[in-house]
Amino acid sequence: MTVAERSGPAQATLGREIDLMDRYPRSKRPIDQRAALVTDEHRRIARQFGQEFFDGERLFGYGGYHYHPRFWQETVRRFRDHYQLADDAAILDVGSGKGFMLHDFRELMPRATLAGIDISQYAYDHALESVKPHLQVGCATRLPFADRSFDLVISINTIHNLPLEQCKEALREIERVSRGRAFITVDAWRNEAQRERLMKWILTALTYMHVDDWKRLFAEVGYRGDYYWFIPE
Ligand SMILES: C[S@@+](CC[C@H](N)C(=O)[O-])C[C@H]1O[C@@H](n2cnc3c(N)ncnc32)[C@H](O)[C@@H]1O
């Protein structure tokens, strides 16, 4: 067994770098166009994670954050299969937005116990009714769950929105509430060209770094879950 492989909840090893988002649809991003137009004011408003970020103009964020099964349906299946989740597994999404990923988990695994937390009251108010009872507004730095509550904790493109010290807290919290399995994605780069593209693309993130520095950070805070990178193409 390699250091990256894990034998169960009590493992002391670090997690694996693994692209579990490989079935998520890729979009070509208009990076140069956005970089030329985005101002500090757009960033300030985007970081409020309100209506403008989700459903306002494109320069503030998503430019319309709508449910479509093509986004998460295959990816939740990937998570379930990779982590060999039982039908009644407990799954937490940190940064659950309008609950799109959890909705697709619910379709795939109707007996699962689902929970989602997100800082955005707007996202909660506009969440899918199918999963709204499982969602709450709150911060990744203080997860309102007991230690080892979840078989799998997922956090996609969320904790990098916190400043470094709070990002560390969020990682510790994800580790604390997980029974050993977690998967996160964060803004990162592997080389200078990727760093330059990311800098042009970033709207809300406050903590971003080279992949090796992220790995050092995971070790420093004791995050033992799996991880992958958001690197704009
Ligand atoms: C880029 S979106 C990703 C949403 C969702 N995970 C997805 O992949 O579609 C980032 C999300 O993080 C949420 N967020 C930002 N800061 C947060 C915090 N401190 N705690 C919890 N959620 C946060 C935002 O409201 C937003 O829903």
The ligand as an ORCA input file, in Angstrom:
! r2SCAN-3c Opt
* xyz 0 1
  C     -17.718     28.939     -6.720
  S     -19.110     28.687     -5.690
  C     -19.206     26.902     -5.697
  C     -20.571     26.384     -5.350
  C     -20.712     24.862     -5.458
  N     -19.811     24.179     -4.545
  C     -20.461     24.426     -6.877
  O     -19.386     23.877     -7.153
  O     -21.329     24.655     -7.732
  C     -18.476     29.029     -4.082
  C     -19.513     28.822     -2.986
  O     -18.860     29.003     -1.724
  C     -19.767     29.676     -0.870
  N     -18.957     30.230      0.227
  C     -18.102     31.261      0.163
  N     -17.525     31.480      1.347
  C     -18.021     30.535      2.189
  C     -17.811     30.233      3.555
  N     -16.985     30.947      4.308
  N     -18.475     29.194      4.094
  C     -19.335     28.464      3.345
  N     -19.580     28.716      2.046
  C     -18.933     29.731      1.470
  C     -20.436     30.664     -1.807
  O     -21.627     31.203     -1.306
  C     -20.655     29.798     -3.038
  O     -21.870     29.085     -2.976
*
